Amino acid sequence: MTLITDSGDRLDDLALDLDGRLVRPDDADWDVARTAWHLDVDQRPAAVAQVASVRDVSAVVDAARELGLTVAAQSTGHNAAPLGDLAGTILVRTGAMRGVEIDPDRRIARVEAGAWWADVTTAAAEHGLAALAGSSHDVGVAGYVLGGGASWLLRSHGLAANTVVALDVVTADGRARRVDADHEPDLFWALRGGGGDFAVVTHIELRLFPIASVVAGVLFFPLERAEEVLQAWRRWLPSVPDEVTSVGRILNFPPLPDLPPQLAGNSFAVVEVCCQLTEAEVDALLVPLRALGPAIDTVHVTPMTELSLLHMDPPGPVPGIGDGRLLHALDEDGISAFVAATLAAGSELLSAELRQLGGAAGRRPADGGAVASFDADLLMFAVGITPVPEAVPVVRAAIMSVQEALRPWWTGGSYLNFAEEPRTPDELFGEETAARLRAVKAAVDPTGLIRSNHPVR
Ligand SMILES: Cc1cc2nc3c(=O)[nH]c(=O)nc-3n(C[C@H](O)[C@H](O)[C@H](O)COP(=O)(O)OP(=O)(O)OC[C@H]3O[C@@H](n4cnc5c(N)ncnc54)[C@H](O)[C@@H]3O)c2cc1C
């Protein structure tokens, strides 16, 4: 690789050439430009390229290659923590590219790489259509689908990565390429679940589904009843059809003025449900859980645009750390271990949850990508807020204590999107898939110009 010695001049040229902006450490908006959704991730790249077009992405990749720098793509920074040291990297931020086009006849959304899920769900809902969106309105479509994508329709429709029909990308050679089942099939396979290590994605085309609403909501119980409630949820799971995706969870709401007064500063054991059934069918299904007498019951017919409120994720960027693992089904001892460890962690954790897998989430489609299903029954995730740096080790220890308590039920695997700490490729993908992903990486990016939060080698 030829290195240009006067990197300042080359970056000046790049800045002039972009439709978007190149922000550098001396610029007034440097701190805003480098901030991730996870506010406590202190990103210090060589420069931030706020790209506005495919041409911009190619220009940044070419400049990085000439300067001996690397490139990391980021839409929102929801999973910024594992990226690590960014010195020597141009951070490509796609936030200016949030366009969404819906083709209602083909039921396809064409989405720019910086789009949030809210952009897609709102546009699709105008046509009575729905995508396999993340739980939160501001999660980036790109990172989410590249990593797999576990939506509220996970057990009925499988992973969101399986709905990708094509991607437009810029590879390490600066070339814009169309990637689908017939063009660059190895790259198409890798980008569906293998993460963002292979190319900078500029557009994604996704299948949509004719779903206008679901029956969804939360059953809240006092925290003291966590063991009883989550054991009942565990016993209830085998009776649940694939049209239902549920979460068992312990939540400690901080005492914030914007939260409803009945939630602020209070702790609960909750069961969240999203059902593609009639209200009467849901009422029948929920009998054993409602028999426990929830303090609050919000289950109601929910338009798809409202579904992003169900999981009660933070409305915007926060300082916090989280991490998750894939689990086998928990028996009585497993639930007791989860409850005991989460209660012991107390308010250091905002939330510890168990997402129900199985159904379509466990069935690998024949034409699936690198990660197309989960060989697990539950997905655990624990998260805490870290308003000051001293909170980081405390919250990390709390998360690890819950993971440690569940070790006997751990499958040995992790889900890329819920891994907010570095992981080995073998743990994320399994040995065979990790080896195939490394081969794709070697073919499309032999010098490692493109970096991701979960590199495959
Ligand atoms: C509050 C919250 C709620 C969540 N809910 C869900 C959920 O319901 N289901 C679920 O499955 N996950 C969920 N997640 C996890 C989420 O899917 C991951 O954090 C995902 O990485 C977010 O994608 P992003 O683009 O917003 O993040 P970013 O941090 O911007 O990107 C993460 C990685 O994706 C890759 N990437 C992003 N853009 C590009 C691009 N243009 N080209 C190439 N690579 C790119 C890069 O490797 C990057 O490091 C949630 C996370 C949070 C914090």
The ligand as a Gaussian input file, in Angstrom:
#p B3LYP/6-31G(d) Opt

LIG

0 1
 C      -32.065000       0.556000      22.834000
 C      -31.683000      -0.592000      21.928000
 C      -32.678000      -1.422000      21.414000
 C      -32.326000      -2.488000      20.586000
 N      -33.308000      -3.336000      20.127000
 C      -32.963000      -4.392000      19.345000
 C      -33.935000      -5.325000      18.911000
 O      -35.123000      -5.205000      19.196000
 N      -33.528000      -6.374000      18.168000
 C      -32.221000      -6.541000      17.785000
 O      -31.924000      -7.494000      17.079000
 N      -31.285000      -5.664000      18.185000
 C      -31.616000      -4.619000      18.968000
 N      -30.658000      -3.770000      19.415000
 C      -29.264000      -3.996000      19.003000
 C      -29.005000      -3.347000      17.656000
 O      -29.574000      -4.118000      16.636000
 C      -27.489000      -3.227000      17.436000
 O      -26.977000      -2.333000      18.388000
 C      -27.176000      -2.765000      16.015000
 O      -25.798000      -2.886000      15.796000
 C      -27.604000      -1.346000      15.826000
 O      -27.358000      -0.935000      14.522000
 P      -26.986000       0.598000      14.267000
 O      -26.717000       0.723000      12.829000
 O      -28.006000       1.457000      14.913000
 O      -25.658000       0.707000      15.168000
 P      -24.169000       1.197000      14.780000
 O      -23.444000       1.211000      16.086000
 O      -24.237000       2.449000      14.001000
 O      -23.623000       0.072000      13.873000
 C      -23.220000      -1.158000      14.406000
 C      -22.356000      -1.868000      13.381000
 O      -23.127000      -2.141000      12.235000
 C      -22.326000      -2.028000      11.083000
 N      -22.846000      -0.975000      10.209000
 C      -23.678000       0.033000      10.482000
 N      -23.920000       0.755000       9.366000
 C      -23.227000       0.179000       8.378000
 C      -23.051000       0.429000       6.978000
 N      -23.660000       1.443000       6.366000
 N      -22.233000      -0.379000       6.274000
 C      -21.598000      -1.423000       6.848000
 N      -21.723000      -1.711000       8.164000
 C      -22.528000      -0.922000       8.911000
 C      -20.930000      -1.686000      11.526000
 O      -20.182000      -2.873000      11.650000
 C      -21.164000      -1.063000      12.881000
 O      -20.030000      -1.189000      13.731000
 C      -30.965000      -2.704000      20.253000
 C      -29.966000      -1.881000      20.772000
 C      -30.320000      -0.842000      21.621000
 C      -29.205000       0.007000      22.207000

